[in-house]
Amino acid sequence: MELAEKVYTVTRGFPDEERFGLVAQMRRSAVSIPSNVAEGFGRGQQGEFHRFLGIARGSLFEVQTQAELARRLGWIKGPSLTDLRERMRECDAVVTGLMRSIKGGKTSQE
């Protein structure tokens, strides 16, 4: 949730013409992360939870890619970029840790 909040805050400063482009895409991807974690947990089965965590992780990778593009375009920099990167690292650690705990120490990419 903190990452999604940060993405909303950071994207407020993007150019107006990106409102339906990169802003919308970054926000959708960021909201998808906690939404998939919640949906997977709510299904009540470990296999389903693990699958939805994988989807959440994919959305996180989307946000990371989109943030890098925004950095290259000069729309995110300085402390905002540093904070966003830290939130992304924390989110990756949590989601990956949950995936490992469900599947006995391995993610699907190992």
N, C-alpha and C positions, 0 to 999 in steps of 0.2 A: 504494500500500500504506500509506503514511503517513497518508493521509486516512482510509482504512478503520480503521486503528488508532485514530486520534483519535476517530472516530465511536463506536467501541466504548467508549472511555474516557469520553467525554462522556455517552453515554446510560446509563451505570451510575448516574448521579445522577437519572434521570427517575423519576417516581412509579411504584410497583409496578404499578398498574393499567394502565400504558402498555406493559408488557412485551410484550404481543401486539399492540399497536397501533403507535404511532409509533416505539418502540424497534426493533421487528422490521422495520418498513418502512425506517427510516433505515439499519439495518445491512445489509439486503438490497441496497439501492440502492448503498451505499458499496462493498460487496464486488463488486458487478456491474461497477464501473468497471475495476479491474485485471484481473478475470476476462475481460472482453470484449476488452481490449487483448491479453491473452495468447492467447486463442482466435483472434482475428483474425490475429495475427502467425503463429501456428502453422499456419494454413491455407496459408501460403506464396504467396499471390497478392495483389498490391497492391490490386486491387479489393475483395477480401474483407476485407483488413486495413482499408481505408478505411471499409467498411460497418460493421465491428465497432467502429471508433473512433467512428463516429456514434452507435452504441448506447451506448457508454461515456459519451459526452458527454451523451446524454439522461439517463442515470442520474445523472451529476453534477448536472444541473439539478434532478433530483428531490431529491437531497440538499440542494441550496441552498434549495429551497422548504421542505422539511421542517425544516431548521435555522432558517429564518425563523419558521416557525410555533412551534417550540420557544422561540425568543427571545421572541416575542410572549406566550407563555404563562409566561415567566419561568423556564424550565428551563435555559436556557443564557445565561450572562452573563459579564461581566468578561474575564479573560485566556483562559478557555476559549473564549469566543465569538470573540475576536480571533484566537486560534491556529487555530480551525476555519475561519474566513473566509480566513485566509492560506493554509492547506492547499488550500482549494477554489480559490482564485485560481491557485495554482501548478499544480494538477491541470488546470485549464482551459487554462492556457498550454501545458502539455506536450501534452495531447490535441489541441488546436487546431493547434499547431505540427506535430505528426505528420501530421494531416490535410492541412495545406497542403503539406507536403513531398511527400506522395504524389500529390496532385492538382495539382501545379504552382502552388501559391500561393493556391488558393481552397478554402474550405469550402462545403458545400452551402447555407449560409445567406447567402452573399455574392452 
